[in-house]
C-alpha cells in the first residue's frame, strides 16, 4: 500500500482530497483583480473582425469569395459581449459573479485610457491577457491554501491503518494491458538481453518507456540497493493531487532495501533537458519538497496508527536528461 493525499473532515476522519472544494473553494477571489489595465496595449485594428457574405448561386454552382459578381461583403458590427467574456474566464475564475466583478473593474480602468471601440477591437487579446494574469494569481492563492492546510493538519500525506485502509493506494496483484501490435508486445530487457531482476511486476513492456525512462529503469534494475521498482502509468495508477488542477503521476516508485532500521521509498520524475527550469518542473519541485515534509509530519502526528512495515522515509527526486542524473540518483539510493 501507498499513502494518498487526504483531507481531514474532523479529528479522526479523512477522505480523498477534493481539489475543487478543498483548494479552489477556499480561495479568496475577492482579493483577485486584473493588475495590468494601466499597461495593456490596445490593438490598432479589430483582431476578431468578421464579414458577412451574400452569395447568389442561382445561375452557378460555384462562386469566388471577394468577387464583385458573386458576393458582397458587409462588416459585422461588433459589440462588447460581456457574458461571453466572463464565460472565457470560468476555467480560471470559476465563480461567475467574481468574474463579472473583475471584468467590470478592468473595463472601468481601461475606459480611462481608451474608447469603447478600441476596447472592442482589442477584446480577444484583452481576455487572454486577463486570463494569464488571473491564472498566475489563482495558482499562487491555491498554493497558499494548500500549504496552510498542510501546516494545520487539514491536508495530510500518509499511510493509514484499519479501518481507513481504503484511503490508501493498494497495488493490484495483476493487471491487464492492451497491446495492439506485435512490436508493442516486446518486453523490456536488461543490457545483457535477460529479463529484468527488480521490476515490481513480472512483465514490463518496452512500449511503456521513452528513451530516457528506459535508461533510468535499466539503471535501477542493476542496483543492489533497489528492492523493486515500478513504472507508474499516467492517469491510471498512483497519482498525487497538489494545488494545481491536474494530478501528478510520477514516473517511478522505488523500494530501497532497509538502511539499518530505516525503510525507504523513492519517487522519481524524469524530465527532458528542454524542460529544465520550466514552470511545470518548478511546480513539481516545490510540491515534492512539501510532500517529503508532510509525510514526516504525518507520521509524528499520532492521531492514527501506521502499518508496522510502512516506510519511514519517502524521498522525491526529479531527474533531468543530459544532466548528471546518474550521480544524483546514486546519491539518494546510497
Secondary structure, 3 states (H helix, E strand, C coil): CECEEEEEEECCEEEECCHHHHHHHHCCHHHCCCCCCCCCCCCCCCCCCCEEEEECCCCCCCCCCCCCCCEEEEECCCCCCHHHHHHCCCCCCCCHHHHHHHHHHHHHHHCCCCCHHHHHHCHHHHHHHHHHHHHHHHHHHHHHHHHHHHHCCCEEEECCCCCCHHHCECCCCCCCCCCCCCHHHCECECCCCCECCCECCCCCEHHHCCHHHHHHHHHHHCCCCEEEEEECCCCCCCCECCCCCCCECCCEEEEEEEECCEEEEEEEEEECHHHCCCHHHHHHHHHHHHHHHHHHHHHHHCCCCCCCCCCCEEEEEEEECCCCHHHHHHHHHC
